Amino acid sequence: MLGTQLAQLRGGVPTGLADADDVVAGFDEALLRGFARVAEADTAALTGLADAVAGTPLGDRVAEAVGKVTAGSVGQEQLAGLAGARVALLGAAHDALLDRLDTALGRDRAAWTSPTDEPADASPARAAARSWLHETALAGWQGVDHELLSAVGTPVETALAEPGSRRLAVLLDGLAAELRAGLPVATMPRVPVRRWADLWSRGVLLAQDGPTGATAVDPERVTGRLLPLGVDVHEHETAVQVQLHAILEPTDAGTPRLVRVTVGAAKVATIGGPAVWRLLSAYPVLLTAIAQRRALTVTDLPAHGGDLLWVDGRAQAGEPADPFATARVLLGAAAATATPPLDRHPAAIAEPVLLEGYTVHDDGLTLDLDGHRLAVAVDRLPTAGPLTPALVAASSACLGLLRWDDGQWWVQPLAVRATVKRRPVEAHNGDWADGVTDPKVAKAEARAGDAVAVLRERAGRLLRR
């Protein structure tokens, strides 16, 4: 990425972005207080949401929903309309920001084509989830208590039993865990109203019985060479998810594509840091390629747009592939895919970029590229890898993800090249995927004990009884 591209990217925010953000913020404040009793300010916020989508196909439905909420007769159907309007506004903001990014980078992106979904059967799991989400909306974040949060157990267990609803199950479990940690919410110094409303609205839409367009009935099958760029690690107390950003070179000599591979596992709060990689032992080929920075040959791998559905048995680790060289040669020409409607949110923007020849300011918090500055999201560096803020501050090349947050663009480092004590150093988030390579960290882990092995052994005992 050059300074001129960065200047173009940061040359102002899209028209209407601030207005859309204000409307969403008003709805989120109303959800904080709950819909059981709607105050005058909440009525104004909900009316603003209806006005914002008045000229769209959602207009009549949302206007009707607002009328019923303010009259004190809100039902699950009305909440689905409100959640849909909120998601639509943030989706429009996402599209405007992504268009600016693609223009600055000269990146081609495929247009979205809606898949043909078969109508979904009524699901007890989704019905249970809708009921719990309805109760939380009535109570509001300030009104949730231990009794309401304990009631999430049944929807989560029911959703986990349905393969197609496991995404919903993880979302509900995570939302409930965050709410439980914040009780009583009314005394929290700062309530994460945007995040909780994001989770709630996504949960409401995932819990609908109709097709969401998130997945297609017949996924595409891809074959070719997969060249890793970098790994983003998402860790929660109850789950971990590893997302590999890569470039796919199809065997038919087609245009290289930007793709993602996502794998995850359930966990407990006591497992963290480098130990989370052991939870992903079902993917040895993928972990080896990440840790050793190798290309992968994939055969008939299912794909939904830019997301590859990983099957370890359909991949083979190949020759070493330097991610920086891959980015330098292929990233500029790689085509991006459209984002599914339900995933369109400004916070979900994560576009791979290569930055070189910059200087670092403010203890690694800002990069200066040809006189143009870009903030660095060092708070997003995972503890599961060797990449640290100190290495970022000493770096001169960075593979990262461009993100939008707090009204500005940020870069989240996935890998850096730096000079430490006059020696070149290279560090990637996924370097410890196949085991810790830093002797000091490995020794500390050995002293702490293998929490994963202990928990597995105890679980085995329970199952044998």
C-alpha positions in Angstrom: 0.0 0.0 0.0 1.4 3.4 -1.0 1.1 6.7 0.6 -1.1 8.0 -2.2 -3.5 5.1 -1.7 -3.6 5.8 2.0 -4.3 9.5 1.3 -7.2 8.5 -1.0 -8.6 6.1 1.6 -8.5 8.7 4.4 -9.8 11.5 2.3 -13.1 11.9 4.1 -16.0 9.6 5.2 -18.8 8.6 2.9 -21.9 10.8 2.8 -24.6 9.8 5.4 -22.3 7.6 7.5 -22.5 9.9 10.5 -26.3 10.1 10.2 -26.7 6.3 10.0 -24.4 5.9 13.0 -26.6 8.4 15.0 -29.7 6.4 14.2 -28.2 3.1 15.2 -26.8 4.7 18.4 -30.3 5.9 19.3 -31.8 2.4 18.9 -29.0 0.9 20.9 -29.7 3.3 23.8 -33.4 2.3 23.7 -32.4 -1.4 23.8 -30.3 -0.6 26.9 -33.4 0.5 28.7 -35.6 -2.2 27.2 -38.8 -2.2 25.2 -41.2 -3.2 28.0 -41.6 0.5 28.9 -40.7 2.9 26.1 -39.8 6.5 27.2 -40.2 9.6 25.0 -36.5 9.6 24.0 -36.8 5.9 23.0 -39.9 6.6 20.9 -38.0 9.3 19.1 -35.0 6.9 18.5 -37.3 4.2 17.1 -39.1 6.6 14.9 -35.7 7.8 13.6 -35.0 4.2 12.7 -38.3 3.8 10.8 -37.7 7.1 9.0 -34.2 6.0 7.9 -35.6 2.9 6.1 -38.9 4.5 5.0 -38.0 4.4 1.3 -36.9 0.8 1.3 -38.8 -2.5 1.2 -38.5 -2.6 5.0 -40.3 0.7 5.4 -43.9 -0.4 6.1 -42.9 -3.3 8.3 -40.6 -1.3 10.5 -43.1 1.6 10.8 -45.7 -0.9 12.0 -43.2 -2.5 14.4 -42.3 0.9 15.9 -46.0 1.7 16.4 -46.6 -1.6 18.3 -43.5 -1.2 20.4 -44.5 2.3 21.5 -48.0 1.1 22.2 -46.6 -1.6 24.5 -47.4 -4.7 22.4 -44.1 -5.7 21.0 -43.8 -9.3 19.8 -41.1 -11.4 18.2 -42.2 -10.4 14.7 -41.8 -6.7 15.5 -38.4 -7.3 17.0 -37.3 -9.1 13.8 -38.3 -6.0 11.8 -36.4 -3.7 14.1 -33.3 -5.9 14.0 -33.5 -6.1 10.2 -33.6 -2.3 9.9 -30.6 -1.9 12.2 -28.6 -4.5 10.3 -29.6 -2.9 6.9 -28.4 0.5 8.0 -25.0 -0.9 9.2 -24.8 -2.9 6.0 -25.2 0.2 3.9 -22.4 1.9 5.9 -20.3 -1.2 5.4 -20.8 -1.1 1.6 -20.0 2.6 1.4 -16.7 2.1 3.4 -15.7 -1.0 1.4 -16.3 0.8 -1.9 -13.9 3.6 -0.7 -11.3 1.0 0.3 -11.6 -0.9 -3.0 -11.3 2.4 -5.0 -8.1 3.4 -3.0 -6.5 -0.1 -3.4 -7.7 -0.6 -7.0 -9.2 -3.9 -5.8 -11.8 -5.7 -7.9 -14.7 -7.2 -6.0 -17.4 -9.6 -7.3 -21.0 -8.5 -7.1 -23.3 -10.3 -4.7 -25.6 -12.9 -6.2 -28.3 -14.2 -3.9 -28.1 -17.9 -3.6 -31.1 -20.1 -4.1 -32.1 -21.3 -0.6 -34.7 -24.0 0.2 -37.3 -22.8 2.7 -36.2 -23.8 6.2 -38.4 -26.0 8.3 -39.6 -24.7 11.6 -36.8 -25.3 14.2 -37.3 -25.8 18.0 -33.8 -24.4 18.5 -34.5 -21.2 16.7 -37.9 -20.8 18.3 -36.3 -21.1 21.8 -33.7 -18.6 20.8 -36.3 -16.1 19.5 -38.1 -16.4 22.8 -35.0 -15.7 24.9 -34.0 -12.8 22.7 -37.5 -11.4 23.0 -37.3 -11.5 26.8 -33.9 -9.8 26.8 -35.2 -7.0 24.6 -38.1 -6.4 26.9 -35.9 -6.2 29.9 -33.1 -4.2 28.3 -29.5 -4.6 29.3 -30.1 -2.7 32.5 -32.9 -5.1 33.4 -31.3 -8.5 32.8 -30.7 -10.6 35.9 -29.3 -14.0 36.8 -32.6 -15.7 36.3 -33.0 -14.4 32.7 -29.4 -15.3 31.9 -29.7 -18.8 33.3 -32.7 -19.4 31.0 -30.3 -19.2 28.0 -29.1 -22.7 28.7 -31.9 -24.5 27.0 -31.8 -22.5 23.7 -28.0 -23.0 23.6 -28.1 -26.7 24.2 -31.0 -27.1 21.7 -29.2 -25.1 19.0 -25.9 -27.0 19.6 -27.8 -30.2 18.8 -28.7 -28.8 15.3 -25.6 -28.5 13.0 -27.2 -25.6 11.1 -27.8 -23.7 14.3 -24.4 -23.9 16.0 -23.4 -20.4 14.9 -26.5 -19.2 16.8 -25.7 -21.3 19.8 -22.2 -19.8 20.1 -23.5 -16.3 19.7 -26.2 -16.7 22.4 -23.7 -18.4 24.8 -21.2 -15.6 24.3 -23.7 -12.8 24.7 -25.1 -14.3 27.9 -21.5 -14.7 29.3 -20.7 -11.1 28.6 -24.0 -9.9 30.2 -23.4 -12.2 33.2 -19.9 -10.7 33.7 -21.4 -7.2 33.7 -24.1 -7.7 36.3 -25.5 -5.5 37.6 -25.3 -3.7 34.2 -26.8 -0.5 35.7 -23.6 0.0 37.8 -21.1 -0.6 34.9 -18.9 2.4 34.3 -19.2 1.9 30.5 -21.8 -0.4 28.9 -20.8 -1.8 25.5 -24.2 -1.0 24.0 -23.1 -1.1 20.4 -21.5 -4.6 20.8 -24.4 -6.1 22.7 -26.9 -4.7 20.2 -24.8 -6.1 17.3 -24.9 -9.5 18.9 -28.6 -9.2 19.7 -29.7 -8.1 16.3 -27.6 -10.8 14.5 -29.0 -13.4 16.9 -32.6 -12.3 16.1 -32.0 -12.7 12.4 -30.1 -16.0 12.7 -33.1 -17.3 14.8 -35.6 -16.7 12.0 -37.0 -19.9 10.3 -36.9 -18.4 6.8 -33.8 -18.5 4.6 -31.2 -15.9 5.5 -29.1 -16.2 2.4 -26.0 -16.8 4.5 -25.3 -20.2 2.9 -26.1 -21.7 -0.4 -27.7 -25.2 -0.9 -24.9 -26.3 -3.3 -21.6 -24.7 -2.3 -18.9 -24.1 -5.0 -16.0 -26.5 -5.1 -12.6 -25.1 -5.5 -9.2 -26.8 -6.4 -5.9 -25.0 -6.5 -3.0 -23.7 -4.5 -3.7 -21.8 -1.3 -1.0 -19.2 -0.3 -1.3 -18.0 3.3 -1.1 -14.3 4.1 -1.7 -14.2 7.8 -3.8 -15.4 10.7 -6.4 -13.5 12.8 -7.1 -15.1 16.2 -10.5 -14.4 17.8 -10.7 -15.6 21.4 -13.6 -15.5 23.8 -13.9 -17.2 27.2 -16.1 -19.9 25.7 -14.8 -20.2 22.2 -11.7 -19.6 20.0 -11.7 -19.0 16.2 -8.7 -18.9 13.9 -9.2 -17.1 10.6 -6.6 -17.6 7.9 -6.5 -14.9 5.2 -5.0 -16.3 2.0 -4.8 -16.1 -1.8 -6.2 -19.0 -3.9 -4.7 -19.7 -7.3 -7.2 -21.9 -9.1 -5.9 -24.8 -11.2 -7.8 -23.5 -14.2 -5.4 -20.5 -14.4 -8.3 -18.2 -13.3 -7.8 -14.9 -11.5 -6.3 -15.3 -8.0 -8.9 -14.8 -5.3 -8.8 -13.5 -1.7 -10.2 -16.1 0.5 -10.6 -17.0 4.2 -10.4 -20.3 6.1 -12.1 -20.3 9.5 -11.8 -23.0 12.1 -12.9 -22.9 15.7 -13.5 -24.8 18.9 -15.3 -24.4 22.2 -13.2 -23.7 25.3 -13.2 -22.6 28.9 -11.8 -19.4 30.4 -8.8 -21.2 31.9 -7.5 -22.0 28.4 -5.8 -19.1 26.7 -2.6 -17.9 25.0 -0.6 -20.5 23.0 -2.7 -23.3 24.5 -5.7 -22.5 22.3 -3.9 -24.0 19.3 -4.2 -27.4 21.0 -7.9 -27.1 20.8 -7.6 -27.2 17.0 -5.8 -30.5 16.8 -8.4 -31.8 14.3 -6.7 -29.7 11.6 -3.1 -30.9 11.5 -2.5 -30.1 7.9 -3.8 -26.5 8.2 -1.8 -25.8 11.4 1.4 -27.2 9.9 1.0 -24.9 6.9 0.3 -21.9 9.1 3.2 -22.5 11.4 5.8 -23.4 8.7 4.5 -20.8 6.2 3.8 -23.4 3.5 1.5 -23.4 0.5 -1.4 -25.8 0.5 -2.9 -27.8 -2.4 -6.6 -28.1 -1.9 -8.9 -30.3 -3.9 -12.7 -30.0 -4.2 -12.9 -27.8 -1.1 -16.4 -26.4 -0.5 -16.6 -22.6 -0.7 -19.3 -20.0 0.0 -18.0 -16.8 -1.7 -14.7 -16.0 -0.2 -15.0 -18.4 2.7 -13.6 -21.9 2.3 -15.2 -24.6 4.4 -12.2 -26.4 5.6 -11.8 -30.2 5.3 -8.3 -31.2 6.4 -8.4 -34.4 4.4 -8.8 -32.4 1.1 -5.6 -30.4 1.7 -1.9 -31.2 1.5 0.9 -29.0 2.7 3.4 -28.1 0.0 6.5 -26.0 -0.5 7.5 -23.0 1.6 5.6 -19.8 0.7 6.8 -16.5 2.1 3.6 -14.5 2.9 5.4 -11.2 2.2 6.5 -12.3 -1.2 2.9 -13.6 -1.9 1.5 -10.3 -1.0 4.0 -8.3 -3.0 3.4 -10.4 -6.2 -0.3 -11.4 -6.0 -2.2 -9.2 -3.6 -2.6 -6.3 -5.9 -4.2 -8.4 -8.6 -6.3 -10.8 -6.4 -10.0 -10.4 -6.7 -12.2 -10.1 -3.6 -15.6 -11.6 -3.1 -18.8 -9.9 -2.0 -19.8 -10.1 1.7 -23.0 -11.9 2.5 -25.8 -9.5 3.6 -25.9 -10.7 7.2 -22.2 -10.2 7.7 -22.1 -6.6 6.4 -21.1 -4.3 9.3 -18.3 -1.7 9.4 -16.6 -3.6 12.3 -16.5 -6.7 10.1 -14.3 -5.0 7.4 -10.9 -6.8 7.4 -9.1 -6.4 4.1 -5.5 -7.8 3.7 -2.9 -5.2 2.8 0.9 -5.0 2.6 2.6 -1.9 4.1 6.3 -1.3 3.5 8.8 1.6 4.0 6.9 3.3 6.8 8.1 4.8 10.1 6.5 4.2 13.4 5.4 6.9 15.8 3.8 7.1 19.3 5.3 3.8 20.7 3.9 1.7 17.8 0.4 3.2 17.8 0.8 5.0 14.4 2.5 4.3 11.1 3.7 7.1 8.9 3.7 6.3 5.2 4.9 9.1 2.9 3.6 11.7 5.3 0.2 10.0 5.8 -0.6 8.4 9.1 -2.5 5.2 9.9 -3.4 4.0 13.4 -2.3 0.6 14.5 -4.7 -1.7 16.4 -2.0 -3.2 18.8 -4.8 -4.1 21.2 -5.9 -6.8 18.7 -2.6 -8.7 18.8 -3.3 -12.2 20.1 -1.4 -13.8 23.0 -1.4 -17.0 21.0 1.6 -15.9 18.9 4.9 -14.1 19.1 3.8 -10.8 17.6 4.1 -8.0 20.2 3.6 -4.2 20.3 7.4 -3.9 20.7 8.0 -5.8 17.4 5.4 -3.6 15.7 7.1 -0.5 16.9 10.4 -1.8 15.5 9.0 -2.9 12.2 9.4 -1.5 8.7 7.1 -4.0 6.8 3.7 -5.2 7.9 1.1 -7.6 6.6 -2.2 -6.6 8.1 -5.9 -6.1 7.9 -7.4 -2.7 7.2 -10.3 -2.1 9.6 -12.8 0.6 10.4 -13.4 1.5 14.0 -14.2 4.6 16.1 -14.6 6.8 12.9 -11.2 6.0 11.4 -9.2 3.4 9.5 -6.8 1.1 11.4 -4.4 -1.6 10.5 -4.3 -4.8 12.5 -0.9 -6.5 12.1 -0.8 -10.2 11.2 2.9 -10.3 10.6 5.9 -7.9 10.7 9.5 -7.6 9.6 11.5 -5.7 12.1 15.1 -5.0 13.2 15.9 -5.9 16.8 19.4 -5.4 18.1 20.6 -4.9 14.5 19.2 -8.3 13.5 16.3 -8.8 11.1 13.3 -10.5 12.8 10.1 -11.8 11.3 7.0 -12.7 13.4 3.6 -14.0 12.4 0.5 -14.5 14.5 0.4 -18.2 13.5 4.0 -19.1 14.2 3.0 -21.1 17.3 0.2 -23.1 15.6 2.3 -26.2 15.6 3.9 -25.6 19.0 5.6 -22.7 20.8 9.0 -21.9 19.3 10.1 -19.2 21.9 12.0 -21.1 24.7 11.0 -18.6 27.4 7.3 -18.9 26.6 7.6 -22.7 26.2 9.2 -22.9 29.7 6.5 -20.8 31.2 3.8 -23.0 29.7 5.5 -26.1 31.0 5.5 -24.6 34.5 1.8 -23.7 34.2 0.9 -27.2 33.1 -1.2 -28.4 30.2 -4.7 -27.2 30.9 -6.1 -28.8 27.8 -4.7 -32.2 28.6 -6.0 -32.0 32.2 -9.5 -31.0 31.1 -9.6 -33.8 28.5 -8.4 -36.4 31.0 -11.1 -35.3 33.5 -13.8 -35.3 30.7 -12.7 -38.8 29.8 -13.1 -39.9 33.4 -16.7 -38.5 33.5 -17.6 -40.2 30.3 -16.2 -43.6 31.5 -18.4 -43.5 34.7 
